[in-house]
Every structure is written in C-alpha cells, then in structure tokens.
Amino acid sequence: MKKLLLPILLASATTIVSCQGKGKPSEPSAKEEKPNTDYKPAFEGQTRIKPVKTTTAFNVEVLTKDLGKPWGIINLPDGKFLITEKTGFMNVVSADGKQISKIEGFPKVDSKGQGGMLDVALDPDFKSNNIIYFCYSEPYSGGNHTAVAKGKLSADMKNISDVKVIFRATPTYDGDKHYGSRLVFDKDGNLFVSTGERSDKETRVYAQKTDNYLGKILKITKDGKPAPGNPFIGKDGYKPEIYAFGIRSPQGLALDEKGQLWDIEMGPRGGDEINLIQPGKNYGWGDVTYGIEYNGEKINNGTTQKAGTEQPVYYWDPVVSPSGVTFYTGNIDEWKNNLFIACLSGQHINRIVLKDNKVVGEERLLLDQKERFRDVLSGMDGNLYGVTDSGKLYKISKK
C-alpha cells in the first residue's frame, strides 16, 4: 500500500522544410474531434475555439537527436541551451546543437514513472553568481516528493557545487506521478513553483487542503522562504508559501508580457486546462473538472462549476496532454505574445492566440513530426525551440 511519508557528443543537423500557408493545413479542427464528455463550457470560447493558421513561412530543423530524455530547456546568456535530463543530470548544448556536454554533481533523483530531473531556472543574477535553481523528484524515507534546490555551476559548465535543497513539497508519498513542476522567477526575484497532487485518489484531496504543498502554485524567495506579499501569510490552516491551490498536474508555467502568471495543466480524461493564476484563488481540482476518470466514471458527480473556484480560461476535450509552455517574443510578427504549448499525447506544438486574456484562436503545429513535445522555449535569438521525449531538439525559425 502506498503511503505518505557524458562526454561531448557530436550531432549533425537535419533540416525539415515546412510549407505553412502553402501546403496542407497544420491542424484538423478541434471541433471535429469526438469529446470524452457531454459537459458544456461555462462561456463561449472556453473550448473548441476556431482554428487559425500561420501565414508566415518558417523552417523546421532538428538540431540534434541525442538528448536522451529531456524535460526542461532554457537559454544560457551566451546563447547555449541548458537542458535537463530526466534520469538525473543536465546538458549544456551549443546553439547549433552539435556539441552536448554533461554537467556532473547533481543529487540523486527518483526517475521512475514521471519523476526525475525536471525544470531549471537561472538565478536573476546568474551572470555574476553562476547559480541555477532546479526541481526534481527526491527519494526520501521510503517515498519521494518534489524538491527545489540551487547550486553553482563551474566556469567550464561541467560541474555543480554548493547544492542546497531550499524547499520540499511535502507530504512525502510513495508514488511516481504528478510532481509538477516548473520554475519561473518574477520581476522581484521571487520564484514561482508548481506542484502536482501526486495523481492517486488518496492524495488528490490534498489539492483542496491548504495545510500541505501538493497541488499548488507556490511562491518562495531564493532561500525557500514564503515570498513577501503571499496571500495566506499569517492565516491559520494555510501554508504561507501557497500562492494558489486546487491544481492537478501543472507541467507548464509562464509569465506574459504584463507579468501575469499562466498555468497549463493536464486534466484526467478530458479537461486539460489553461489557467490565469491569481493570488489566493482556488482552481477547483478535485472538486471541479471538465474531464472524467480514465475508467469513464464521473468526478464529483460531473461537477464543472462550483462557487469559490475559478474557471479555466480554456480547456481541451479530448486532451492534448500539455507540458512546457512559453510566450513567444521572436521574429515572426503574427506569433508575438502568443502562448506556445508542448503537447505529449497530442504530438504537436500548440499555438494559442490570446486577446484580453481570452483564447481567440488555436493552431496545431508540427503534427507531421509525430513527436511527444515535452518543453518549448522562445529563444534569445528570436527562434522557437522544442524538445521531445525521443531526445530531439527542434528549431522553428522564420524563412
């Protein structure tokens, strides 16, 4: 019963030319897909929005196929990539994908199931201190939990030292799913952390409880303390690190140009969500959902709306299994400030067009690649990048 508790590699680039706007459509209409439920949305445009299509021609390249099991990707200041590897380490990858070097010295991870080395973020003062923050599933007392740690990269980017765990999302649980977890620094240098509710029915209830860290959006300082201004500081029955709660499996977290926080999370069978996260709000899981259990049973008698809980800005039924996300800041004008989502079971990169915090269009890109996209990055060079469960690094650039 479960209880609480490489040396340098060379890779040749392969170019795949995409003819968006001139060839076959990039996506089938979501309206044509058979839903898993007969639930009705709370408002028009909350699901099955009209498809849009990119008119700008762009190139698609596979820069390398040798990333193993990548999970998170970010840019380093010099244009290289820092990419986490699920089995417990990170790679530094050159901008062209041809050189991959392993960073040693990370703590042990529990990589079974959905666990392992997860996301990474640079300290806002990285250029002067070389410190990175990372989250992983930490084996602990017969179970595991999501842990957030920091450490200093060596000048040659081959080792990490002074590693310190600054936060643990307890309670510890003997499971292998729904760890979260993404890391995003805000403009004040505080860190947003997303945590899952560990999937099983016995832990699902923790998403609605506020005396624990499961199924939450957290906000902490660089030292792992509650961030100043958090909504529940000093309130009985609430962990002071909690920023929002009622979260299921949050594998995407990003700030838009206005500094607003967006959470993308996997639903059960149906009910993947895009949420605009506000401090102190309850996002409903497991009292409210537009999905059903994997065996077809309704969740909480099919409740999709409930007083005191927030509605998702958008949801998918059937699911696309969203993972990492990014707001586009690159060279393709019609993509500016669009939300791009790496999709796993959907096997595509999802483009979401937002207007006044509402979804007004959706596009499914790279469906022809038939890849499980794990994370996406709006790169510092103006291009879009994506990593896949098969170990590929994609570059999408304007022609």
C-alpha positions in Angstrom: 0.0 0.0 0.0 1.3 3.4 -0.9 1.9 5.7 2.0 2.6 9.4 2.7 5.6 9.9 4.2 28.5 12.2 -20.9 31.3 13.1 -22.7 31.0 15.6 -25.6 28.8 14.2 -28.4 28.6 15.4 -32.0 25.2 15.5 -33.8 24.6 16.5 -37.3 21.7 18.9 -38.0 18.8 17.6 -40.1 16.7 20.2 -41.9 13.0 19.7 -42.4 11.3 22.4 -44.5 7.8 23.3 -43.5 5.4 25.0 -46.0 2.9 26.6 -43.7 0.4 28.6 -45.5 1.1 26.9 -48.8 0.7 23.2 -48.2 -1.7 21.0 -46.2 -3.4 22.6 -43.1 -1.3 22.4 -40.0 -4.1 21.1 -37.9 -7.5 19.4 -38.0 -10.3 21.5 -36.5 -10.7 20.7 -32.8 -14.5 21.0 -33.5 -14.2 17.7 -35.5 -12.8 15.7 -32.6 -15.1 13.5 -30.5 -15.1 14.7 -26.9 -14.8 12.4 -23.9 -17.7 14.1 -22.1 -21.0 15.8 -22.8 -20.2 18.7 -20.5 -21.0 22.2 -21.6 -18.5 25.1 -21.3 -19.2 27.9 -18.8 -18.8 30.5 -21.5 -18.4 30.9 -25.3 -14.8 30.3 -26.4 -13.8 28.3 -23.4 -13.1 25.2 -25.5 -13.0 24.2 -29.2 -12.1 27.7 -30.4 -11.8 28.3 -34.2 -8.5 27.1 -35.7 -6.1 29.7 -37.1 -3.3 29.2 -39.5 0.1 30.8 -39.7 0.6 32.7 -42.9 4.4 33.4 -42.4 6.6 30.7 -44.0 9.0 29.1 -41.5 11.7 26.5 -41.4 11.7 23.5 -39.0 15.1 21.9 -38.2 16.1 19.0 -35.9 19.4 20.2 -34.4 20.2 17.0 -32.5 18.6 13.7 -31.8 20.9 12.9 -28.9 19.3 14.5 -25.8 18.2 11.3 -24.1 15.1 12.1 -22.0 15.0 15.9 -22.0 12.4 17.6 -19.7 13.2 21.4 -19.5 15.0 23.8 -21.7 16.3 27.3 -21.1 18.9 29.7 -22.6 22.2 30.5 -21.1 23.4 34.1 -21.5 25.8 33.1 -24.3 23.1 31.6 -26.4 23.7 27.9 -25.5 21.0 25.8 -24.0 20.7 24.3 -20.6 18.5 21.2 -20.9 17.5 18.9 -18.0 17.7 15.1 -18.5 15.0 13.1 -16.7 17.4 10.5 -15.4 19.2 12.9 -13.2 21.5 15.5 -14.8 21.7 18.4 -17.2 23.3 19.0 -20.6 24.9 22.2 -22.0 24.0 22.2 -25.7 25.6 24.5 -28.3 23.3 26.9 -30.2 23.6 24.7 -33.3 23.0 21.5 -31.4 26.3 20.0 -32.4 28.0 19.9 -29.1 26.5 18.4 -25.9 28.3 18.3 -22.6 27.1 16.8 -19.4 27.1 18.6 -16.0 28.0 16.4 -13.1 27.3 16.7 -9.4 23.5 16.7 -9.0 21.8 14.9 -6.2 20.2 11.6 -6.7 16.7 11.6 -8.3 13.8 9.1 -8.3 13.3 8.8 -12.0 10.7 6.1 -12.1 7.4 6.9 -13.8 7.0 10.7 -14.3 9.8 11.5 -11.8 13.4 12.6 -12.3 15.3 15.8 -13.0 12.5 18.3 -14.0 12.8 22.0 -14.6 15.6 24.5 -14.3 15.8 28.3 -14.0 18.7 30.8 -13.9 19.2 33.0 -10.9 18.2 36.5 -11.9 21.9 37.4 -11.1 23.3 34.4 -12.9 25.8 36.4 -14.9 27.6 37.4 -11.7 27.0 34.3 -9.5 26.5 31.3 -11.8 23.7 30.0 -9.6 20.9 27.9 -11.0 17.7 26.6 -9.5 16.2 23.2 -10.3 13.4 20.9 -9.2 13.4 17.1 -9.1 11.7 14.1 -7.5 13.8 13.5 -4.4 13.8 10.0 -2.9 13.1 10.3 0.8 12.0 8.0 3.6 10.5 5.2 1.5 8.8 7.6 -0.9 9.6 10.8 -2.8 8.5 14.4 -3.3 9.2 17.4 -5.5 12.3 19.3 -4.2 13.6 22.6 -5.3 17.4 23.1 -5.0 20.1 25.6 -6.0 23.7 25.3 -6.8 26.6 27.0 -8.5 27.8 26.0 -12.0 31.5 25.8 -12.6 33.0 28.3 -15.0 33.5 25.5 -17.6 29.9 24.3 -17.1 31.0 20.8 -16.2 30.1 20.6 -12.5 27.6 22.0 -10.0 28.7 22.6 -6.4 27.3 24.0 -3.2 24.0 22.3 -3.9 21.3 23.0 -1.3 17.7 22.0 -1.2 15.7 25.1 -0.4 12.2 23.6 -0.5 10.4 20.3 -0.3 6.8 19.8 -1.3 5.5 17.6 1.5 3.9 15.3 2.4 6.3 12.7 1.0 4.4 10.0 -0.9 5.3 6.6 -2.4 4.2 7.2 -5.9 5.6 8.0 -9.4 3.2 10.6 -10.9 2.2 14.3 -10.9 5.3 16.0 -9.4 4.7 19.2 -11.3 6.9 21.0 -11.7 8.0 24.3 -13.3 10.1 27.2 -12.1 9.6 30.8 -13.0 11.2 33.9 -11.5 9.1 37.1 -11.3 10.4 40.6 -11.7 11.2 40.9 -8.0 13.4 37.9 -8.0 11.0 35.5 -6.2 10.3 32.0 -7.5 7.0 30.5 -8.6 6.9 26.7 -8.2 4.1 24.4 -9.5 3.5 21.1 -7.7 1.1 18.2 -8.6 -1.2 16.4 -6.3 0.6 13.0 -7.0 -2.3 11.5 -9.0 -3.8 8.9 -6.8 -7.2 9.3 -5.2 -5.8 9.3 -1.7 -3.6 12.3 -2.5 -5.9 14.1 -4.8 -7.8 15.5 -1.8 -4.6 17.4 -0.8 -5.1 19.8 -3.7 -8.1 21.3 -1.9 -6.4 21.3 1.5 -4.2 24.2 2.4 -2.0 22.6 5.2 0.3 20.9 2.6 2.2 21.6 -0.6 0.5 19.2 -3.1 -1.5 20.5 -6.0 -0.4 24.1 -5.5 1.2 27.1 -7.1 3.8 28.3 -4.6 5.9 31.5 -4.4 9.1 31.5 -2.5 12.3 33.5 -2.1 15.7 32.5 -3.4 16.2 30.8 0.0 12.9 28.9 0.0 11.0 31.2 2.4 7.5 32.4 1.8 7.6 35.3 -0.7 6.6 38.7 0.8 3.0 39.5 0.0 1.9 35.9 -0.4 -1.9 35.8 0.1 -2.0 33.4 3.1 0.8 34.6 5.3 -0.3 34.6 8.9 -3.6 32.8 8.1 -4.4 29.8 10.2 -4.6 26.5 8.4 -2.6 27.7 5.4 1.0 27.1 4.4 2.5 30.6 3.8 4.3 29.6 0.6 0.9 28.9 -1.1 0.0 31.4 -3.9 -2.9 29.4 -5.4 -4.4 25.9 -4.9 -6.7 23.3 -6.4 -4.1 22.3 -9.1 -3.8 18.8 -10.7 -0.7 18.2 -12.8 0.9 21.6 -13.7 3.6 21.0 -16.2 3.5 24.4 -17.8 4.1 27.8 -16.1 4.9 31.1 -17.7 4.7 34.9 -17.3 3.3 37.0 -20.1 4.4 40.5 -21.2 2.2 42.1 -18.5 3.7 39.9 -15.7 0.6 37.7 -15.4 1.2 34.1 -14.4 -0.3 31.3 -16.6 -0.5 27.7 -15.6 -1.1 24.9 -18.1 -2.1 21.6 -16.5 -3.1 18.1 -17.6 -6.6 17.0 -16.8 -7.8 13.5 -16.4 -9.7 12.0 -19.5 -10.7 15.4 -21.0 -10.2 18.6 -19.1 -6.7 19.8 -19.9 -6.6 23.5 -18.8 -5.2 26.9 -19.3 -5.5 28.9 -16.1 -4.7 32.6 -15.4 -3.3 32.4 -11.8 -4.4 35.0 -9.3 -3.1 35.1 -5.7 -5.3 33.2 -3.2 -7.6 31.6 -5.7 -8.8 28.0 -5.8 -8.7 26.4 -9.3 -11.0 23.6 -8.4 -9.3 20.2 -8.7 -10.5 17.6 -7.5 -14.0 19.2 -6.8 -14.4 20.7 -10.3 -13.2 19.4 -13.7 -14.3 19.2 -17.4 -12.8 15.7 -17.5 -13.7 12.2 -16.3 -11.8 9.3 -14.7 -9.7 7.2 -17.0 -12.2 4.4 -16.5 -15.0 6.6 -17.7 -16.6 7.4 -14.3 -17.6 11.0 -13.5 -15.6 13.0 -11.0 -17.5 14.5 -8.1 -20.8 13.7 -9.9 -19.8 15.6 -13.0 -19.4 19.0 -11.3 -17.8 21.5 -13.7 -18.7 24.8 -11.9 -18.7 25.5 -8.1 -18.8 28.7 -6.1 -15.4 29.7 -4.7 -13.5 28.0 -7.6 -12.1 29.6 -10.7 -13.0 28.5 -14.2 -10.2 27.7 -16.7 -9.6 30.3 -19.4 -9.6 27.4 -21.8 -9.9 23.6 -21.8 -9.4 20.7 -24.2 -11.7 17.7 -24.5 -10.2 15.3 -25.7 -6.9 16.1 -24.1 -3.7 17.2 -25.8 -1.5 16.4 -22.6 0.1 19.9 -22.3 3.6 20.1 -20.9 6.0 23.1 -21.0 4.9 26.5 -22.3 6.4 29.8 -23.4 5.2 33.2 -24.6 6.6 34.0 -28.0 8.9 37.0 -28.3 10.6 36.1 -31.5 10.9 37.1 -35.2 7.5 36.0 -36.6 5.2 39.0 -36.1 1.9 37.1 -36.1 3.2 34.9 -33.3 4.1 37.8 -30.9 2.8 37.2 -27.4 1.1 34.0 -28.4 1.2 31.1 -26.0 3.1 28.0 -27.3 2.5 24.7 -25.6 4.4 21.5 -25.9 1.9 18.6 -26.2 2.6 15.0 -25.4 -0.3 12.7 -26.4 -1.3 15.5 -28.9 2.1 15.1 -30.6 2.3 18.8 -31.6 3.2 22.3 -30.5 0.0 24.1 -29.8 -0.2 27.8 -30.6 -2.8 29.8 -28.6 -3.8 33.3 -29.6 -5.0 35.4 -26.7 -6.9 38.7 -26.6 -7.9 40.4 -23.3 -7.0 37.1 -21.5 -9.4 35.1 -23.6 -8.5 32.4 -26.2 -9.5 33.6 -29.7 -7.6 31.0 -31.9 -5.7 27.7 -31.8 -3.2 26.1 -34.1 -1.5 22.7 -34.0 2.0 22.8 -35.4 4.4 20.0 -36.4 1.7 17.3 -36.3 3.6 15.7 -39.2 6.6 15.0 -36.9 4.6 12.6 -34.7 6.6 13.6 -31.6 5.8 13.9 -27.9 6.9 17.5 -27.3 8.0 18.0 -23.7 9.0 21.6 -23.5 9.2 24.8 -25.6 11.4 27.9 -25.5 11.1 31.3 -27.1 14.9 31.6 -27.6 17.0 34.7 -27.1 17.9 34.6 -30.8 14.3 35.1 -31.9 13.5 31.5 -32.8 11.2 28.9 -31.2 12.7 25.7 -29.8 11.2 22.4 -28.6 12.4 19.2 -27.0 10.8 15.8 -27.4 10.6 12.7 -25.3 12.6 10.9 -28.1 15.6 13.2 -27.4 15.3 15.7 -30.2 15.9 19.4 -30.2 13.8 21.3 -32.8 14.4 24.8 -34.1 11.5 26.7 -35.7 12.6 29.9 -37.5 11.3 32.4 -39.9 12.2 31.7 -43.5 
